[in-house]
Structures are given as C-alpha cells and as structure tokens.
Amino acid sequence: MIAYLDFEKPVAQLEERISELRQTSENDEVDISSELARLETKSAELLASTYASLTPWQKTQVARHPARPHFRDYVEHAFEDFMPLGGDRYFGDDLAIMGGFAKLNGRRVMLIGHEKGHDTQSRLKHNFGMGKPEGYRKAIRLMDLAGRFGLPVVTLVDTSGAFPGIEAEERGQAEAIARSTEACLALPVPMVAAIVGEGGSGGAVALASAERVLMLEHSVYSVISPEGCASILWRTSEKAAEAAQAMKVTAQHLKRLKVIDRIVKEPSGGAHRDPVAAAKRLGSALGEEIDALADLSSETLIRAREERFLQLGG
C-alpha cells in the first residue's frame, strides 16, 4: 500500500477508482478491461506530469517518503557480497552509519552510508539515520582501510543531519564530522558519493566530500532543513516551502550551481514506487563513475577533489 503525499491526492483518487473497478470486475461478467486500461493510462500520465513539475518543497517531501529505499535496499539490489564492518575502535558501533566491503559490477569497493530504517523499531535502532561521533569515526576507519587496500569508496548519503544530542556533543561530534570530511579529501583512491534521500548539513558533507557527487532525481541537499531555515528567517516553520525554494535544495538546482556532477533519474513517481529499479539505476551510474576514475593516480585524485571544493561558489 503506497502512502500518498498531499500533492498526490488526484493520483490517489484515480488509483482508488481503478482498484474499485478491479474488484468489481472479479465478481462481474461485464468486460471493463478497456475502461481499466484507459484509467491506468490516465493515472500513469497524471503521475508523470505531477512529478515533472514538483516544487522544491514537494521534492523534500518525496526525499523523506517513509517507503523510499535506504542503505540496506541499495545493498540488496545494487551491490553484491556485502561484508559489514562495525565499530570505531574507541567507543562503540553506530548503526545510523553502516559500511563494509562490497562488490559493484564485479569490482570490490568500500561501501559506507546512512541507514534510516523502515518502521518504528528499525528507525529507533538506526537513530533515523542521524550519525553520532562513533559513526563518523567508523567511516574514517573504513576509508583508511580502503586507502590501504586500494579500494574505491562509495558513499550513500541519506540523513537530515548529524545527531544533535548532548551525548554526541560530549563525545566530540563536531571534531568527528571534521575528521571524516578531512579523510574524504585525503583519500588516495577514487571516491564517489550519492545523495539518495536527504543530504543535511555537515552530517551529509562528512560522507560526500568526493571527487564525483551524484544525486537521485528527487533527493535534496542543503546546509539546513527548510523548516530550520524558515524558523531562523521568519520565526515559523510554516514558511518551509518558501525556504526550500530560496535555498535551491533540489538536484536540478545544484547541478546548475555545479555543487553536484550528475543526476540519476528515478522511476516514474519516485524511487519509493519501484525501489529495485531505482537501486539498479543508481548502481549502474556509480559503476560508470568508478570506472572513469579507476586509472587516475592518487595525486591526481586528491588534487581534483581539492580543486572541486575550492571552486564551489566561485
């Protein structure tokens, strides 16, 4: 059962009508297949036209959709032989940030990413994808392993931001984020990052400081959430839609601003409607980017990464 967003109400009404007709046709000898086909075509066209003209705030809602695929879904459908590695060797293991060895199109890589969870229990277990210091220190450890073994690094970013709790600050949250960003920039191997849902603040940048940054078509990437921005500027989160528009949070805006390098198209109606197809498309795009960087020297990779980020906003 698909959870419909507010702007999808016309699609929801049409698909509900289609469902009712299907149930009727099962218990009726009248042939309504042609009417069903007409309505299904109309529904597909309406869905496509709706998603072709989403506002930044609507894209933010899609990026947060509860059924949107997360790290584990991409591991299952885009990668092979995933071997998870846990712990930061200082404090403990943070399940908001996961990682380990994996294969992408037959090539061994180090895969790291945020996991939000799919239901109440798993979301609490993974802290809604909000990493703690031990999560970012685990990421640093895995990047160091990748550098030593000559493995490309792939990161899947999907977080509203790093965990802002007192215990995280006590364990050095800001320093852990900074060190993780530094580790990305100093990697002697290729690194490709993909924003697959939300990319929020330093919690996202700490895993996205790569020489190639991709975004799924309906994902968002920003220094603060639209609600947070609206609360600062207008003292109310009700102006979140206006904030999202002003902040240029969408993949399309960020591609024009050269903050990201490539947009990966999602299935019609968003990745949550066909997670398997979305994962395969992303896996293919990541593989192409890794292949393009594979023959570059460590010095070239580090220099290209530094130049990329120094030129932002220029």
C-alpha positions as CSV (number, residue, x, y, z in Angstrom):
1,M,0.0,0.0,0.0
2,I,1.5,3.3,-1.1
3,A,1.5,6.2,1.3
4,Y,0.3,9.2,-0.8
5,L,1.7,12.7,-0.2
6,D,-0.6,15.7,-0.1
7,F,0.2,16.8,-3.7
8,E,-0.6,13.3,-4.9
9,K,-4.3,13.4,-4.0
10,P,-5.6,13.4,-7.6
11,V,-3.4,10.4,-8.4
12,A,-4.6,8.7,-5.2
13,Q,-8.3,9.2,-6.1
14,L,-7.8,7.9,-9.6
15,E,-5.9,4.8,-8.4
16,E,-8.6,4.2,-5.8
17,R,-11.2,4.2,-8.6
18,I,-9.0,1.7,-10.6
19,S,-8.8,-0.5,-7.5
20,E,-12.6,-0.5,-7.1
21,L,-13.1,-1.3,-10.7
22,R,-10.7,-4.3,-10.5
23,Q,-12.6,-5.7,-7.5
24,T,-15.9,-5.2,-9.4
25,S,-14.6,-6.9,-12.5
26,E,-13.7,-10.0,-10.5
27,N,-17.3,-10.6,-9.4
28,D,-19.0,-9.4,-12.6
29,E,-19.3,-10.9,-16.1
30,V,-19.2,-7.5,-17.7
31,D,-16.0,-6.8,-19.5
32,I,-14.5,-3.5,-18.3
33,S,-10.9,-4.2,-19.4
34,S,-10.9,-1.3,-21.9
35,E,-12.1,1.2,-19.2
36,L,-9.5,-0.1,-16.8
37,A,-6.8,0.3,-19.4
38,R,-7.9,3.9,-20.1
39,L,-7.9,4.8,-16.4
40,E,-4.5,3.2,-15.9
41,T,-3.0,5.1,-18.8
42,K,-4.6,8.3,-17.4
43,S,-3.2,7.6,-13.9
44,A,0.3,7.0,-15.3
45,E,0.2,10.2,-17.3
46,L,-1.0,12.2,-14.3
47,L,1.7,10.7,-12.1
48,A,4.4,11.5,-14.7
49,S,3.1,15.1,-15.2
50,T,2.9,15.7,-11.4
51,Y,6.4,14.5,-10.8
52,A,7.7,16.5,-13.8
53,S,6.8,19.8,-12.1
54,L,7.5,19.3,-8.4
55,T,8.4,22.3,-6.3
56,P,11.5,22.2,-4.1
57,W,9.3,21.6,-1.0
58,Q,7.4,18.8,-2.7
59,K,10.8,17.2,-3.7
60,T,11.8,17.5,0.0
61,Q,8.6,15.5,0.9
62,V,9.5,12.9,-1.7
63,A,13.0,12.6,-0.4
64,R,11.6,11.9,3.1
65,H,8.9,9.4,1.9
66,P,8.7,6.6,4.5
67,A,8.9,4.0,1.8
68,R,11.9,5.5,0.0
69,P,14.7,3.0,-0.4
70,H,17.6,3.3,2.1
71,F,21.1,1.9,2.5
72,R,20.0,-1.8,3.1
73,D,17.8,-1.7,-0.1
74,Y,20.7,-0.5,-2.2
75,V,23.0,-3.1,-0.7
76,E,20.4,-5.8,-1.6
77,H,19.7,-4.6,-5.2
78,A,22.7,-2.8,-6.4
79,F,25.7,-4.4,-4.7
80,E,26.9,-8.0,-4.1
81,D,28.8,-9.8,-1.3
82,F,28.4,-7.0,1.3
83,M,30.5,-7.7,4.4
84,P,29.5,-5.3,7.1
85,L,32.2,-3.9,9.4
86,G,31.3,-2.4,12.8
87,G,32.8,-0.2,15.5
88,D,35.0,2.8,15.7
89,R,37.6,1.1,18.0
90,Y,37.1,4.0,20.5
91,F,33.5,3.9,21.9
92,G,31.1,1.6,20.1
93,D,29.2,0.9,16.9
94,D,26.8,3.4,15.4
95,L,24.0,1.8,13.4
96,A,23.0,5.1,11.8
97,I,26.1,4.8,9.6
98,M,26.9,1.4,8.1
99,G,29.7,0.2,6.0
100,G,31.8,-2.6,4.8
101,F,33.3,-4.4,1.8
102,A,31.0,-5.0,-1.2
103,K,31.1,-5.6,-4.9
104,L,29.8,-3.2,-7.5
105,N,29.5,-4.6,-11.0
106,G,32.2,-7.2,-10.1
107,R,34.6,-4.5,-8.7
108,R,35.5,-4.7,-5.0
109,V,34.6,-1.4,-3.2
110,M,34.3,0.0,0.3
111,L,30.6,1.0,0.8
112,I,29.6,3.4,3.5
113,G,26.2,5.1,4.1
114,H,23.4,6.3,6.3
115,E,20.6,3.9,7.2
116,K,17.3,5.4,8.4
117,G,15.2,2.2,8.9
118,H,11.7,1.4,7.5
119,D,9.5,1.0,10.6
120,T,9.3,2.4,14.1
121,Q,11.6,-0.3,15.6
122,S,14.3,-0.1,12.9
123,R,14.2,3.7,12.8
124,L,14.9,3.8,16.5
125,K,17.6,1.2,16.1
126,H,19.3,3.3,13.4
127,N,18.5,6.6,15.1
128,F,16.6,7.8,12.0
129,G,19.9,8.0,10.0
130,M,21.4,10.7,12.3
131,G,25.0,9.7,12.9
132,K,26.9,10.0,16.2
133,P,30.6,10.6,16.6
134,E,31.3,6.9,16.7
135,G,29.6,6.6,13.3
136,Y,31.8,9.1,11.6
137,R,34.9,7.6,13.3
138,K,33.8,4.3,11.9
139,A,33.6,5.8,8.5
140,I,37.1,7.2,8.9
141,R,38.4,3.8,9.8
142,L,36.7,2.2,6.8
143,M,38.1,4.9,4.5
144,D,41.6,4.3,5.9
145,L,41.1,0.5,5.2
146,A,40.1,1.3,1.6
147,G,43.1,3.5,1.1
148,R,45.4,0.8,2.4
149,F,43.9,-1.9,0.2
150,G,43.4,0.3,-2.9
151,L,39.6,0.0,-2.9
152,P,37.4,2.8,-4.4
153,V,35.0,4.3,-1.8
154,V,31.3,4.6,-2.5
155,T,29.1,6.5,0.0
156,L,25.2,6.7,0.1
157,V,24.1,9.8,1.9
158,D,20.7,10.0,3.5
159,T,20.4,12.0,6.7
160,S,18.6,15.0,8.0
161,G,21.9,15.8,9.8
162,A,24.2,14.5,12.4
163,F,22.7,13.7,15.8
164,P,22.5,16.9,17.9
165,G,22.1,15.2,21.3
166,I,24.1,16.1,24.4
167,E,25.9,12.7,24.5
168,A,27.1,13.2,20.9
169,E,28.5,16.6,21.7
170,E,30.2,15.2,24.8
171,R,31.9,12.6,22.5
172,G,33.2,15.2,20.0
173,Q,30.6,15.4,17.3
174,A,32.0,18.5,15.6
175,E,35.5,17.1,15.5
176,A,34.3,13.7,14.2
177,I,32.5,15.3,11.3
178,A,35.5,17.5,10.5
179,R,37.9,14.5,10.6
180,S,35.6,12.5,8.4
181,T,35.4,15.3,5.9
182,E,39.3,15.5,6.0
183,A,39.5,11.8,5.5
184,C,37.4,12.0,2.3
185,L,39.5,14.8,0.9
186,A,42.8,12.9,1.6
187,L,41.7,9.6,0.2
188,P,44.3,8.1,-2.2
189,V,41.7,6.1,-4.0
190,P,38.6,7.1,-6.1
191,M,35.6,8.3,-4.1
192,V,32.0,8.7,-5.5
193,A,29.2,9.9,-3.3
194,A,25.4,9.7,-4.0
195,I,22.7,11.7,-2.2
196,V,19.8,9.2,-2.2
197,G,17.3,11.0,0.0
198,E,18.1,13.9,2.3
199,G,21.6,15.4,2.4
200,G,21.5,17.5,5.5
201,S,24.3,19.8,6.8
202,G,27.7,18.6,8.0
203,G,26.3,15.2,8.7
204,A,26.0,14.7,4.9
205,V,29.1,16.6,3.8
206,A,31.2,14.3,6.1
207,L,30.4,11.4,3.7
208,A,30.0,13.4,0.5
209,S,33.3,15.2,0.0
210,A,34.1,13.2,-3.1
211,E,35.5,14.0,-6.5
212,R,32.2,12.9,-8.0
213,V,28.8,13.6,-6.3
214,L,25.6,12.2,-7.7
215,M,22.0,12.9,-6.6
216,L,18.9,10.9,-7.2
217,E,16.3,13.0,-9.2
218,H,14.0,13.7,-6.2
219,S,16.6,13.9,-3.4
220,V,17.6,17.2,-1.6
221,Y,20.9,18.5,-0.3
222,S,21.2,21.6,1.9
223,V,23.1,23.2,4.8
224,I,19.9,23.1,7.0
225,S,16.4,21.8,6.6
226,P,13.8,24.1,5.1
227,E,11.9,24.1,8.4
228,G,15.1,25.1,10.2
229,C,15.8,27.9,7.7
230,A,12.2,29.2,8.0
231,S,12.4,29.2,11.8
232,I,15.6,31.3,11.7
233,L,14.4,33.7,9.0
234,W,10.7,34.1,9.7
235,R,10.4,32.6,13.2
236,T,8.0,30.0,12.0
237,S,8.4,26.6,10.2
238,E,5.2,27.2,8.3
239,K,7.2,29.0,5.6
240,A,9.3,25.9,4.9
241,A,8.1,25.8,1.3
242,E,9.4,29.4,0.7
243,A,12.7,28.5,2.4
244,A,13.1,25.4,0.2
245,Q,12.6,27.5,-2.9
246,A,15.1,30.1,-1.8
247,M,17.7,27.5,-0.7
248,K,18.0,25.8,-4.0
249,V,17.9,22.3,-2.4
250,T,17.0,20.2,-5.4
251,A,19.3,18.1,-7.6
252,Q,18.3,20.3,-10.6
253,H,19.3,23.5,-8.9
254,L,22.5,22.0,-7.5
255,K,23.6,20.6,-10.9
256,R,23.3,24.1,-12.4
257,L,25.3,25.5,-9.5
258,K,28.0,22.8,-10.0
259,V,27.6,21.6,-6.4
260,I,26.9,18.1,-7.8
261,D,28.0,16.4,-11.0
262,R,25.2,14.1,-12.1
263,I,21.5,13.5,-11.6
264,V,20.3,9.8,-11.6
265,K,16.7,9.6,-12.9
266,E,14.2,7.8,-10.7
267,P,11.3,5.6,-11.7
268,S,8.1,7.4,-12.5
269,G,6.5,8.6,-9.3
270,G,9.7,8.4,-7.3
271,A,12.1,5.8,-6.0
272,H,9.6,4.6,-3.4
273,R,7.3,3.2,-6.2
274,D,10.0,0.9,-7.6
275,P,13.0,0.6,-5.2
276,V,14.5,-2.2,-7.2
277,A,14.7,-0.2,-10.4
278,A,15.9,2.8,-8.5
279,A,18.7,0.8,-6.9
280,K,19.8,-0.7,-10.2
281,R,19.9,2.7,-11.9
282,L,22.0,4.1,-9.1
283,G,24.3,1.1,-9.1
284,S,24.9,1.5,-12.9
285,A,25.7,5.2,-12.5
286,L,28.0,4.6,-9.6
287,G,29.8,1.9,-11.6
288,E,30.3,4.2,-14.5
289,E,31.8,6.9,-12.3
290,I,34.2,4.5,-10.6
291,D,35.3,3.1,-13.9
292,A,36.1,6.7,-15.2
293,L,38.3,7.4,-12.1
294,A,39.9,3.9,-11.8
295,D,43.1,4.7,-13.7
296,L,43.9,8.1,-12.1
297,S,46.9,8.4,-9.8
298,S,46.4,9.2,-6.1
299,E,47.9,12.6,-6.6
300,T,45.5,13.4,-9.4
301,L,42.5,12.3,-7.4
302,I,43.4,14.3,-4.3
303,R,44.2,17.4,-6.4
304,A,40.9,17.1,-8.3
305,R,38.9,16.7,-5.1
306,E,40.5,19.7,-3.5
307,E,40.0,21.9,-6.6
308,R,36.4,20.8,-6.9
309,F,35.5,22.0,-3.4
310,L,37.7,25.2,-3.6
311,Q,35.8,26.2,-6.7
312,L,32.3,25.9,-5.2
313,G,30.7,29.3,-5.1
314,G,33.3,30.9,-7.3
